[in-house]
Amino acid sequence: MKVAVVQPLPGIGDTIWHLPHIRAIAAFTGGPVTLVTKPRSAADQIFSAESTVSDCLWIDRNPENRRGRDEGLGALGFVRKLRARNFDRIYLLHHSKTLAIYTALAGISERYGYGFGIQKLFLNRQPFLDAQDLRLHPFRQATLWLQKAGIPMEEAEPLLPVADTARQAVMDRLGLTPFVLLGIGSSEPYKQWGAEKFRALAEALLHDGWPRIVLVGGSAESALAAEIATGVEGVVQAIGWNLGEVAALCAQSAFYVGNDTGVMNIAAAVGRQTFGIFGATEPITHSPRIVPIEPPGGYEKDGGTDRITVAAVLAAIGAARGSV
């Protein structure tokens, strides 16, 4: 049986959240699945060591506020790509009616999904979720749907495997010296803690005896990383790395501290204690490894992250670990 799982949310965290559900479907259907998702998810890198995902099929719909190749008449090309794969069954872990239409036009014989609104007209297998379930977090939605479908989900949280080759690549670059990982990337400006505070945190951790601090982020954080690291002995940069290697980097760290972003979810998924800076939005609760650091006065996109102090972060680390 050829099976596809559609998870169109674009973020790295979105992709990580759905790993237990992808694994559950693969186990239930008897083999690895094709993951249908967006290129921005970097799922091919994140799941490079994941045996339940055989390959990725990319959706290019409205990427970064532009009209994608799979919109308008281009949608017919995506339907042809789906049809060419000869999938017997597809699971749509999202409320999109458009993607449900695509799966029907592709002639996939068994089409499962949440069934919100008119989406259910293009799906031909139940169960469906109730209307009020649309308000749930995507992780909760997918978990609830699996329960209704009678598909056992053996893992309550994402557990991401790391390739041995990626571990060796990190070892070759960094050696064996213990390090703390600071995640300085941010998908939104209001989630960014800022260079000044990350630099002060790095200096405090070095003063408390950690021999090395590693900064991790995407290529867009190159200037930010340089601002944090310049003149601070013991701070090194891991900027723009392949996400398979980032997963290995997280796995080999002592612990992670950083913005609410995709790498934070990777760190928790590879088993590291993860201190997340949540100033703008409420913390996610799918993993007990994530220790939320919250602002006084409540969450706000305008200024919430700024109210989280370096002292508060150090206090959270000390409370969770016994000592820094």
ZADO-1210 file (C-alpha; in nm, 4 decimals, padded with zeros to 6 digits):
<atoms>
<atom x="00.0000" y="00.0000" z="00.0000" code="MET" pos="1"/>
<atom x="00.1289" y="00.3474" z="-00.0942" code="LYS" pos="2"/>
<atom x="00.0387" y="00.6013" z="00.1739" code="VAL" pos="3"/>
<atom x="00.0842" y="00.9777" z="00.1981" code="ALA" pos="4"/>
<atom x="00.0459" y="01.2064" z="00.4978" code="VAL" pos="5"/>
<atom x="-00.0269" y="01.5725" z="00.4293" code="VAL" pos="6"/>
<atom x="00.1023" y="01.8216" z="00.6879" code="GLN" pos="7"/>
<atom x="00.1021" y="02.1646" z="00.5194" code="PRO" pos="8"/>
<atom x="00.1935" y="02.3899" z="00.8127" code="LEU" pos="9"/>
<atom x="00.5247" y="02.5485" z="00.7098" code="PRO" pos="10"/>
<atom x="00.7238" y="02.5808" z="01.0301" code="GLY" pos="11"/>
<atom x="00.9989" y="02.3554" z="01.1605" code="ILE" pos="12"/>
<atom x="00.8125" y="02.3293" z="01.4904" code="GLY" pos="13"/>
<atom x="00.4923" y="02.2340" z="01.3059" code="ASP" pos="14"/>
<atom x="00.6819" y="01.9497" z="01.1414" code="THR" pos="15"/>
<atom x="00.8335" y="01.8259" z="01.4663" code="ILE" pos="16"/>
<atom x="00.4955" y="01.8332" z="01.6436" code="TRP" pos="17"/>
<atom x="00.3482" y="01.5906" z="01.3914" code="HIS" pos="18"/>
<atom x="00.6204" y="01.3255" z="01.4132" code="LEU" pos="19"/>
<atom x="00.4279" y="01.1026" z="01.6615" code="PRO" pos="20"/>
<atom x="00.1241" y="01.1144" z="01.4319" code="HIS" pos="21"/>
<atom x="00.3269" y="01.0340" z="01.1195" code="ILE" pos="22"/>
<atom x="00.4866" y="00.7388" z="01.2994" code="ARG" pos="23"/>
<atom x="00.1488" y="00.6159" z="01.4194" code="ALA" pos="24"/>
<atom x="00.0047" y="00.6214" z="01.0675" code="ILE" pos="25"/>
<atom x="00.3133" y="00.4474" z="00.9250" code="ALA" pos="26"/>
<atom x="00.2860" y="00.1712" z="01.1862" code="ALA" pos="27"/>
<atom x="-00.0887" y="00.1367" z="01.1295" code="PHE" pos="28"/>
<atom x="-00.0562" y="00.1115" z="00.7506" code="THR" pos="29"/>
<atom x="00.2461" y="-00.1159" z="00.7578" code="GLY" pos="30"/>
<atom x="00.5314" y="00.0861" z="00.6126" code="GLY" pos="31"/>
<atom x="00.6949" y="00.4232" z="00.5575" code="PRO" pos="32"/>
<atom x="00.4897" y="00.7095" z="00.4184" code="VAL" pos="33"/>
<atom x="00.5448" y="00.9995" z="00.1821" code="THR" pos="34"/>
<atom x="00.5196" y="01.3302" z="00.3663" code="LEU" pos="35"/>
<atom x="00.3419" y="01.5995" z="00.1658" code="VAL" pos="36"/>
<atom x="00.4484" y="01.9343" z="00.3073" code="THR" pos="37"/>
<atom x="00.5974" y="02.2747" z="00.2286" code="LYS" pos="38"/>
<atom x="00.9652" y="02.3340" z="00.1476" code="PRO" pos="39"/>
<atom x="00.9966" y="02.5838" z="00.4333" code="ARG" pos="40"/>
<atom x="00.9362" y="02.2985" z="00.6788" code="SER" pos="41"/>
<atom x="01.2806" y="02.1547" z="00.5905" code="ALA" pos="42"/>
<atom x="01.1268" y="01.8136" z="00.6554" code="ALA" pos="43"/>
<atom x="01.3805" y="01.6419" z="00.4301" code="ASP" pos="44"/>
<atom x="01.6595" y="01.7638" z="00.6606" code="GLN" pos="45"/>
<atom x="01.4763" y="01.7165" z="00.9901" code="ILE" pos="46"/>
<atom x="01.3646" y="01.3623" z="00.9055" code="PHE" pos="47"/>
<atom x="01.6857" y="01.2534" z="00.7316" code="SER" pos="48"/>
<atom x="01.7263" y="00.9749" z="00.9917" code="ALA" pos="49"/>
<atom x="01.3529" y="00.8980" z="01.0285" code="GLU" pos="50"/>
<atom x="01.2680" y="00.5523" z="00.8934" code="SER" pos="51"/>
<atom x="00.8910" y="00.6092" z="00.8808" code="THR" pos="52"/>
<atom x="00.9228" y="00.8898" z="00.6212" code="VAL" pos="53"/>
<atom x="01.0365" y="00.7542" z="00.2857" code="SER" pos="54"/>
<atom x="01.0413" y="01.0871" z="00.1019" code="ASP" pos="55"/>
<atom x="00.8880" y="01.4336" z="00.0803" code="CYS" pos="56"/>
<atom x="00.6545" y="01.5741" z="-00.1843" code="LEU" pos="57"/>
<atom x="00.6558" y="01.9540" z="-00.1755" code="TRP" pos="58"/>
<atom x="00.3511" y="02.1796" z="-00.1748" code="ILE" pos="59"/>
<atom x="00.4195" y="02.5307" z="-00.3034" code="ASP" pos="60"/>
<atom x="00.1109" y="02.7266" z="-00.1993" code="ARG" pos="61"/>
<atom x="00.1410" y="03.0923" z="-00.0919" code="ASN" pos="62"/>
<atom x="00.5040" y="03.0741" z="00.0235" code="PRO" pos="63"/>
<atom x="00.6246" y="03.3860" z="00.2058" code="GLU" pos="64"/>
<atom x="00.3347" y="03.6057" z="00.0957" code="ASN" pos="65"/>
<atom x="00.3652" y="03.5307" z="-00.2744" code="ARG" pos="66"/>
<atom x="00.1542" y="03.3244" z="-00.5112" code="ARG" pos="67"/>
<atom x="00.3047" y="02.9770" z="-00.5278" code="GLY" pos="68"/>
<atom x="00.3422" y="02.7379" z="-00.8182" code="ARG" pos="69"/>
<atom x="00.0598" y="02.5206" z="-00.6852" code="ASP" pos="70"/>
<atom x="-00.1980" y="02.8020" z="-00.6857" code="GLU" pos="71"/>
<atom x="-00.4425" y="02.8834" z="-00.9661" code="GLY" pos="72"/>
<atom x="-00.3803" y="02.6834" z="-01.2833" code="LEU" pos="73"/>
<atom x="-00.0570" y="02.5599" z="-01.1297" code="GLY" pos="74"/>
<atom x="-00.2697" y="02.3477" z="-00.9001" code="ALA" pos="75"/>
<atom x="-00.3263" y="02.1110" z="-01.1897" code="LEU" pos="76"/>
<atom x="00.0457" y="02.0382" z="-01.1913" code="GLY" pos="77"/>
<atom x="00.0342" y="01.9481" z="-00.8241" code="PHE" pos="78"/>
<atom x="-00.2674" y="01.7245" z="-00.8835" code="VAL" pos="79"/>
<atom x="-00.0696" y="01.5513" z="-01.1595" code="ARG" pos="80"/>
<atom x="00.2205" y="01.5001" z="-00.9157" code="LYS" pos="81"/>
<atom x="-00.0168" y="01.3396" z="-00.6675" code="LEU" pos="82"/>
<atom x="-00.1749" y="01.1220" z="-00.9354" code="ARG" pos="83"/>
<atom x="00.1657" y="01.0092" z="-01.0654" code="ALA" pos="84"/>
<atom x="00.2565" y="00.8695" z="-00.7235" code="ARG" pos="85"/>
<atom x="-00.0401" y="00.6265" z="-00.7343" code="ASN" pos="86"/>
<atom x="-00.1183" y="00.6659" z="-00.3657" code="PHE" pos="87"/>
<atom x="-00.3747" y="00.4198" z="-00.2345" code="ASP" pos="88"/>
<atom x="-00.4487" y="00.6208" z="00.0793" code="ARG" pos="89"/>
<atom x="-00.3885" y="00.9737" z="00.2026" code="ILE" pos="90"/>
<atom x="-00.4233" y="01.1315" z="00.5470" code="TYR" pos="91"/>
<atom x="-00.4800" y="01.5077" z="00.5567" code="LEU" pos="92"/>
<atom x="-00.3702" y="01.6376" z="00.8982" code="LEU" pos="93"/>
<atom x="-00.5106" y="01.9848" z="00.8402" code="HIS" pos="94"/>
<atom x="-00.8388" y="02.1670" z="00.7808" code="HIS" pos="95"/>
<atom x="-00.7588" y="02.2814" z="00.4238" code="SER" pos="96"/>
<atom x="-01.0481" y="02.2315" z="00.1842" code="LYS" pos="97"/>
<atom x="-00.8221" y="02.3146" z="-00.1125" code="THR" pos="98"/>
<atom x="-00.5837" y="02.0295" z="-00.0368" code="LEU" pos="99"/>
<atom x="-00.8799" y="01.7964" z="00.0101" code="ALA" pos="100"/>
<atom x="-01.0012" y="01.8948" z="-00.3372" code="ILE" pos="101"/>
<atom x="-00.6549" y="01.8216" z="-00.4798" code="TYR" pos="102"/>
<atom x="-00.6552" y="01.4710" z="-00.3295" code="THR" pos="103"/>
<atom x="-00.9992" y="01.4016" z="-00.4773" code="ALA" pos="104"/>
<atom x="-00.8980" y="01.5307" z="-00.8208" code="LEU" pos="105"/>
<atom x="-00.5886" y="01.3097" z="-00.8036" code="ALA" pos="106"/>
<atom x="-00.8161" y="01.0078" z="-00.7768" code="GLY" pos="107"/>
<atom x="-00.6731" y="00.8768" z="-00.4498" code="ILE" pos="108"/>
<atom x="-00.9120" y="00.6014" z="-00.3509" code="SER" pos="109"/>
<atom x="-00.9022" y="00.6383" z="00.0302" code="GLU" pos="110"/>
<atom x="-00.9028" y="00.9967" z="00.1575" code="ARG" pos="111"/>
<atom x="-00.8957" y="01.0643" z="00.5320" code="TYR" pos="112"/>
<atom x="-00.8955" y="01.3987" z="00.7088" code="GLY" pos="113"/>
<atom x="-01.0444" y="01.6199" z="00.9761" code="TYR" pos="114"/>
<atom x="-01.3611" y="01.7007" z="00.7817" code="GLY" pos="115"/>
<atom x="-01.4101" y="02.0593" z="00.8936" code="PHE" pos="116"/>
<atom x="-01.6811" y="02.2410" z="00.6992" code="GLY" pos="117"/>
<atom x="-01.6992" y="02.1639" z="00.3285" code="ILE" pos="118"/>
<atom x="-01.3687" y="01.9757" z="00.3456" code="GLN" pos="119"/>
<atom x="-01.5682" y="01.6626" z="00.4297" code="LYS" pos="120"/>
<atom x="-01.7328" y="01.6723" z="00.0855" code="LEU" pos="121"/>
<atom x="-01.3977" y="01.5778" z="-00.0704" code="PHE" pos="122"/>
<atom x="-01.3008" y="01.3103" z="00.1817" code="LEU" pos="123"/>
<atom x="-01.4507" y="00.9645" z="00.1574" code="ASN" pos="124"/>
<atom x="-01.3460" y="00.8038" z="00.4845" code="ARG" pos="125"/>
<atom x="-01.4363" y="00.8872" z="00.8414" code="GLN" pos="126"/>
<atom x="-01.3977" y="00.9783" z="01.1264" code="PRO" pos="127"/>
<atom x="-01.4334" y="01.3551" z="01.1227" code="PHE" pos="128"/>
<atom x="-01.3579" y="01.5993" z="01.4008" code="LEU" pos="129"/>
<atom x="-01.6286" y="01.8209" z="01.5508" code="ASP" pos="130"/>
<atom x="-01.6523" y="02.1901" z="01.4596" code="ALA" pos="131"/>
<atom x="-01.5257" y="02.3067" z="01.8002" code="GLN" pos="132"/>
<atom x="-01.2068" y="02.1037" z="01.7531" code="ASP" pos="133"/>
<atom x="-01.0915" y="02.3573" z="01.4925" code="LEU" pos="134"/>
<atom x="-00.9779" y="02.5778" z="01.7840" code="ARG" pos="135"/>
<atom x="-00.7372" y="02.3170" z="01.9184" code="LEU" pos="136"/>
<atom x="-00.3593" y="02.3385" z="01.8804" code="HIS" pos="137"/>
<atom x="-00.2478" y="02.1365" z="01.5718" code="PRO" pos="138"/>
<atom x="-00.0786" y="01.8755" z="01.7935" code="PHE" pos="139"/>
<atom x="-00.4042" y="01.8248" z="01.9864" code="ARG" pos="140"/>
<atom x="-00.6091" y="01.8118" z="01.6674" code="GLN" pos="141"/>
<atom x="-00.3938" y="01.5392" z="01.5154" code="ALA" pos="142"/>
<atom x="-00.3876" y="01.3425" z="01.8404" code="THR" pos="143"/>
<atom x="-00.7659" y="01.3599" z="01.8768" code="LEU" pos="144"/>
<atom x="-00.8200" y="01.2514" z="01.5164" code="TRP" pos="145"/>
<atom x="-00.5954" y="00.9465" z="01.5608" code="LEU" pos="146"/>
<atom x="-00.7908" y="00.8525" z="01.8729" code="GLN" pos="147"/>
<atom x="-01.1203" y="00.8768" z="01.6839" code="LYS" pos="148"/>
<atom x="-00.9742" y="00.6752" z="01.3958" code="ALA" pos="149"/>
<atom x="-00.8535" y="00.3990" z="01.6279" code="GLY" pos="150"/>
<atom x="-00.4899" y="00.4501" z="01.5264" code="ILE" pos="151"/>
<atom x="-00.2626" y="00.3877" z="01.8281" code="PRO" pos="152"/>
<atom x="-00.0141" y="00.6650" z="01.8998" code="MET" pos="153"/>
<atom x="00.2645" y="00.5063" z="02.1020" code="GLU" pos="154"/>
<atom x="00.4583" y="00.8274" z="02.1701" code="GLU" pos="155"/>
<atom x="00.3047" y="01.1171" z="02.3593" code="ALA" pos="156"/>
<atom x="00.5677" y="01.3630" z="02.2344" code="GLU" pos="157"/>
<atom x="00.8053" y="01.3952" z="01.9383" code="PRO" pos="158"/>
<atom x="01.1244" y="01.1882" z="01.9639" code="LEU" pos="159"/>
<atom x="01.3577" y="01.2717" z="01.6786" code="LEU" pos="160"/>
<atom x="01.6360" y="01.0343" z="01.5690" code="PRO" pos="161"/>
<atom x="01.9796" y="01.1743" z="01.4857" code="VAL" pos="162"/>
<atom x="02.1994" y="01.0298" z="01.2105" code="ALA" pos="163"/>
<atom x="02.5417" y="00.8985" z="01.3131" code="ASP" pos="164"/>
<atom x="02.6960" y="01.0897" z="01.0247" code="THR" pos="165"/>
<atom x="02.5511" y="01.4142" z="01.1607" code="ALA" pos="166"/>
<atom x="02.6854" y="01.3385" z="01.5073" code="ARG" pos="167"/>
<atom x="03.0294" y="01.2802" z="01.3609" code="GLN" pos="168"/>
<atom x="03.0102" y="01.6043" z="01.1618" code="ALA" pos="169"/>
<atom x="02.9390" y="01.7975" z="01.4823" code="VAL" pos="170"/>
<atom x="03.2215" y="01.6172" z="01.6619" code="MET" pos="171"/>
<atom x="03.4614" y="01.7052" z="01.3807" code="ASP" pos="172"/>
<atom x="03.3658" y="02.0713" z="01.4062" code="ARG" pos="173"/>
<atom x="03.3404" y="02.1158" z="01.7823" code="LEU" pos="174"/>
<atom x="03.5232" y="01.8287" z="01.9516" code="GLY" pos="175"/>
<atom x="03.4303" y="01.7019" z="02.2974" code="LEU" pos="176"/>
<atom x="03.4300" y="02.0197" z="02.5090" code="THR" pos="177"/>
<atom x="03.0936" y="02.0526" z="02.6913" code="PRO" pos="178"/>
<atom x="02.8777" y="02.3368" z="02.5673" code="PHE" pos="179"/>
<atom x="02.5473" y="02.5134" z="02.6202" code="VAL" pos="180"/>
<atom x="02.3425" y="02.5895" z="02.3106" code="LEU" pos="181"/>
<atom x="02.1807" y="02.9320" z="02.2658" code="LEU" pos="182"/>
<atom x="01.9085" y="02.9426" z="02.0008" code="GLY" pos="183"/>
<atom x="01.9137" y="03.2954" z="01.8629" code="ILE" pos="184"/>
<atom x="01.6923" y="03.2418" z="01.5574" code="GLY" pos="185"/>
<atom x="01.3405" y="03.3788" z="01.5404" code="SER" pos="186"/>
<atom x="01.0614" y="03.3445" z="01.2885" code="SER" pos="187"/>
<atom x="00.9020" y="03.6704" z="01.4058" code="GLU" pos="188"/>
<atom x="01.0560" y="03.9944" z="01.5411" code="PRO" pos="189"/>
<atom x="00.8342" y="03.9865" z="01.8500" code="TYR" pos="190"/>
<atom x="00.9872" y="03.6494" z="01.9486" code="LYS" pos="191"/>
<atom x="01.3453" y="03.7797" z="01.9333" code="GLN" pos="192"/>
<atom x="01.5121" y="03.8251" z="02.2748" code="TRP" pos="193"/>
<atom x="01.7935" y="04.0305" z="02.1247" code="GLY" pos="194"/>
<atom x="02.1721" y="04.0479" z="02.0989" code="ALA" pos="195"/>
<atom x="02.2294" y="04.2388" z="02.4219" code="GLU" pos="196"/>
<atom x="02.0507" y="03.9839" z="02.6400" code="LYS" pos="197"/>
<atom x="02.1937" y="03.6792" z="02.4629" code="PHE" pos="198"/>
<atom x="02.5425" y="03.8249" z="02.5026" code="ARG" pos="199"/>
<atom x="02.4854" y="03.8902" z="02.8732" code="ALA" pos="200"/>
<atom x="02.3493" y="03.5371" z="02.9179" code="LEU" pos="201"/>
<atom x="02.6493" y="03.3865" z="02.7397" code="ALA" pos="202"/>
<atom x="02.8886" y="03.5836" z="02.9615" code="GLU" pos="203"/>
<atom x="02.7020" y="03.4740" z="03.2759" code="ALA" pos="204"/>
<atom x="02.7100" y="03.1072" z="03.1755" code="LEU" pos="205"/>
<atom x="03.0808" y="03.1271" z="03.0959" code="LEU" pos="206"/>
<atom x="03.1410" y="03.2944" z="03.4329" code="HIS" pos="207"/>
<atom x="02.9521" y="03.0112" z="03.6036" code="ASP" pos="208"/>
<atom x="03.1905" y="02.7531" z="03.4620" code="GLY" pos="209"/>
<atom x="03.0591" y="02.6411" z="03.1247" code="TRP" pos="210"/>
<atom x="03.3657" y="02.6275" z="02.8978" code="PRO" pos="211"/>
<atom x="03.1867" y="02.7047" z="02.5736" code="ARG" pos="212"/>
<atom x="02.8657" y="02.8589" z="02.4421" code="ILE" pos="213"/>
<atom x="02.7458" y="02.7723" z="02.0909" code="VAL" pos="214"/>
<atom x="02.5103" y="03.0050" z="01.9027" code="LEU" pos="215"/>
<atom x="02.2706" y="02.8324" z="01.6641" code="VAL" pos="216"/>
<atom x="02.0498" y="02.9978" z="01.4047" code="GLY" pos="217"/>
<atom x="01.9802" y="03.0331" z="01.0357" code="GLY" pos="218"/>
<atom x="02.1804" y="03.2302" z="00.7824" code="SER" pos="219"/>
<atom x="01.9605" y="03.5331" z="00.8560" code="ALA" pos="220"/>
<atom x="02.1109" y="03.5450" z="01.2059" code="GLU" pos="221"/>
<atom x="02.4721" y="03.5884" z="01.0880" code="SER" pos="222"/>
<atom x="02.4951" y="03.9549" z="01.1897" code="ALA" pos="223"/>
<atom x="02.3174" y="03.8903" z="01.5202" code="LEU" pos="224"/>
<atom x="02.5554" y="03.6043" z="01.6016" code="ALA" pos="225"/>
<atom x="02.8572" y="03.8214" z="01.5240" code="ALA" pos="226"/>
<atom x="02.7253" y="04.0950" z="01.7529" code="GLU" pos="227"/>
<atom x="02.6816" y="03.8464" z="02.0378" code="ILE" pos="228"/>
<atom x="03.0124" y="03.6660" z="01.9912" code="ALA" pos="229"/>
<atom x="03.2534" y="03.9487" z="01.9152" code="THR" pos="230"/>
<atom x="03.5048" y="03.9876" z="02.1956" code="GLY" pos="231"/>
<atom x="03.3563" y="03.7111" z="02.4130" code="VAL" pos="232"/>
<atom x="03.6043" y="03.4269" z="02.4448" code="GLU" pos="233"/>
<atom x="03.4326" y="03.0897" z="02.4568" code="GLY" pos="234"/>
<atom x="03.1417" y="03.1780" z="02.2271" code="VAL" pos="235"/>
<atom x="03.1384" y="02.9994" z="01.8904" code="VAL" pos="236"/>
<atom x="02.8889" y="03.0067" z="01.6074" code="GLN" pos="237"/>
<atom x="02.6854" y="02.7352" z="01.4340" code="ALA" pos="238"/>
<atom x="02.4955" y="02.9522" z="01.1886" code="ILE" pos="239"/>
<atom x="02.3267" y="02.8242" z="00.8734" code="GLY" pos="240"/>
<atom x="02.3954" y="02.4578" z="00.9419" code="TRP" pos="241"/>
<atom x="02.1940" y="02.1792" z="00.7813" code="ASN" pos="242"/>
<atom x="01.9090" y="02.0921" z="01.0180" code="LEU" pos="243"/>
<atom x="02.0183" y="01.7296" z="01.0422" code="GLY" pos="244"/>
<atom x="02.3439" y="01.8590" z="01.1864" code="GLU" pos="245"/>
<atom x="02.1543" y="02.1060" z="01.4053" code="VAL" pos="246"/>
<atom x="01.9666" y="01.8099" z="01.5536" code="ALA" pos="247"/>
<atom x="02.2991" y="01.6418" z="01.6304" code="ALA" pos="248"/>
<atom x="02.4291" y="01.9685" z="01.7761" code="LEU" pos="249"/>
<atom x="02.1261" y="01.9874" z="02.0058" code="CYS" pos="250"/>
<atom x="02.1673" y="01.6236" z="02.1089" code="ALA" pos="251"/>
<atom x="02.5304" y="01.6785" z="02.2078" code="GLN" pos="252"/>
<atom x="02.4687" y="01.9979" z="02.4073" code="SER" pos="253"/>
<atom x="02.4307" y="02.0110" z="02.7847" code="ALA" pos="254"/>
<atom x="02.1036" y="02.2021" z="02.7463" code="PHE" pos="255"/>
<atom x="01.9374" y="02.4571" z="02.5184" code="TYR" pos="256"/>
<atom x="01.8224" y="02.8126" z="02.5892" code="VAL" pos="257"/>
<atom x="01.6575" y="03.0232" z="02.3247" code="GLY" pos="258"/>
<atom x="01.3704" y="03.1887" z="02.1461" code="ASN" pos="259"/>
<atom x="01.0406" y="03.0158" z="02.0788" code="ASP" pos="260"/>
<atom x="01.1377" y="02.8782" z="01.7393" code="THR" pos="261"/>
<atom x="01.1880" y="02.5606" z="01.5395" code="GLY" pos="262"/>
<atom x="01.5282" y="02.4742" z="01.6831" code="VAL" pos="263"/>
<atom x="01.3781" y="02.4884" z="02.0314" code="MET" pos="264"/>
<atom x="01.1424" y="02.2081" z="01.9261" code="ASN" pos="265"/>
<atom x="01.4300" y="02.0104" z="01.7750" code="ILE" pos="266"/>
<atom x="01.6280" y="02.0386" z="02.0993" code="ALA" pos="267"/>
<atom x="01.3400" y="01.9009" z="02.3038" code="ALA" pos="268"/>
<atom x="01.2726" y="01.6253" z="02.0490" code="ALA" pos="269"/>
<atom x="01.6310" y="01.4935" z="02.0688" code="VAL" pos="270"/>
<atom x="01.6101" y="01.4723" z="02.4469" code="GLY" pos="271"/>
<atom x="01.7722" y="01.7936" z="02.5689" code="ARG" pos="272"/>
<atom x="01.6370" y="02.0017" z="02.8537" code="GLN" pos="273"/>
<atom x="01.5097" y="02.3085" z="02.6715" code="THR" pos="274"/>
<atom x="01.4551" y="02.6529" z="02.8190" code="PHE" pos="275"/>
<atom x="01.2176" y="02.8414" z="02.5897" code="GLY" pos="276"/>
<atom x="01.1749" y="03.2193" z="02.6008" code="ILE" pos="277"/>
<atom x="00.7996" y="03.2727" z="02.5613" code="PHE" pos="278"/>
<atom x="00.7204" y="03.6426" z="02.5706" code="GLY" pos="279"/>
<atom x="00.4657" y="03.6864" z="02.2952" code="ALA" pos="280"/>
<atom x="00.2516" y="03.3718" z="02.3035" code="THR" pos="281"/>
<atom x="00.1598" y="03.1041" z="02.5555" code="GLU" pos="282"/>
<atom x="00.4015" y="02.8098" z="02.5815" code="PRO" pos="283"/>
<atom x="00.3360" y="02.4886" z="02.3980" code="ILE" pos="284"/>
<atom x="00.2897" y="02.1929" z="02.6319" code="THR" pos="285"/>
<atom x="00.3485" y="01.8848" z="02.4170" code="HIS" pos="286"/>
<atom x="00.6909" y="01.8104" z="02.5672" code="SER" pos="287"/>
<atom x="00.7870" y="01.8040" z="02.9373" code="PRO" pos="288"/>
<atom x="01.1455" y="01.8791" z="02.8322" code="ARG" pos="289"/>
<atom x="01.0485" y="02.2357" z="02.7421" code="ILE" pos="290"/>
<atom x="01.0799" y="02.4660" z="03.0438" code="VAL" pos="291"/>
<atom x="00.8898" y="02.7864" z="02.9624" code="PRO" pos="292"/>
<atom x="01.0321" y="03.1201" z="03.0731" code="ILE" pos="293"/>
<atom x="00.7442" y="03.3664" z="03.0811" code="GLU" pos="294"/>
<atom x="00.7192" y="03.7461" z="03.1065" code="PRO" pos="295"/>
<atom x="00.5865" y="03.9297" z="03.4103" code="PRO" pos="296"/>
<atom x="00.2520" y="04.0888" z="03.3319" code="GLY" pos="297"/>
<atom x="00.1439" y="03.8373" z="03.0696" code="GLY" pos="298"/>
<atom x="00.2134" y="03.7589" z="02.7063" code="TYR" pos="299"/>
<atom x="00.2183" y="04.0380" z="02.4489" code="GLU" pos="300"/>
<atom x="00.3500" y="04.0613" z="02.0965" code="LYS" pos="301"/>
<atom x="00.4383" y="04.4210" z="02.1703" code="ASP" pos="302"/>
<atom x="00.6996" y="04.4041" z="02.4462" code="GLY" pos="303"/>
<atom x="00.6335" y="04.0691" z="02.6119" code="GLY" pos="304"/>
<atom x="00.9690" y="03.9186" z="02.5161" code="THR" pos="305"/>
<atom x="01.1511" y="04.2377" z="02.6189" code="ASP" pos="306"/>
<atom x="01.0213" y="04.1998" z="02.9760" code="ARG" pos="307"/>
<atom x="01.2049" y="03.8687" z="03.0250" code="ILE" pos="308"/>
<atom x="01.5330" y="03.9489" z="03.1989" code="THR" pos="309"/>
<atom x="01.8655" y="03.7689" z="03.1931" code="VAL" pos="310"/>
<atom x="01.8293" y="03.7176" z="03.5692" code="ALA" pos="311"/>
<atom x="01.4939" y="03.5446" z="03.5132" code="ALA" pos="312"/>
<atom x="01.6455" y="03.3084" z="03.2577" code="VAL" pos="313"/>
<atom x="01.9384" y="03.2236" z="03.4858" code="LEU" pos="314"/>
<atom x="01.6973" y="03.1659" z="03.7751" code="ALA" pos="315"/>
<atom x="01.4885" y="02.9261" z="03.5635" code="ALA" pos="316"/>
<atom x="01.7987" y="02.7326" z="03.4603" code="ILE" pos="317"/>
<atom x="01.9191" y="02.7144" z="03.8189" code="GLY" pos="318"/>
<atom x="01.5798" y="02.6022" z="03.9507" code="ALA" pos="319"/>
<atom x="01.5428" y="02.3284" z="03.6896" code="ALA" pos="320"/>
<atom x="01.8995" y="02.2003" z="03.7011" code="ARG" pos="321"/>
<atom x="01.9876" y="02.2576" z="04.0661" code="GLY" pos="322"/>
<atom x="02.2725" y="02.4857" z="03.9613" code="SER" pos="323"/>
<atom x="02.3882" y="02.6416" z="03.6373" code="VAL" pos="324"/>
</atoms>
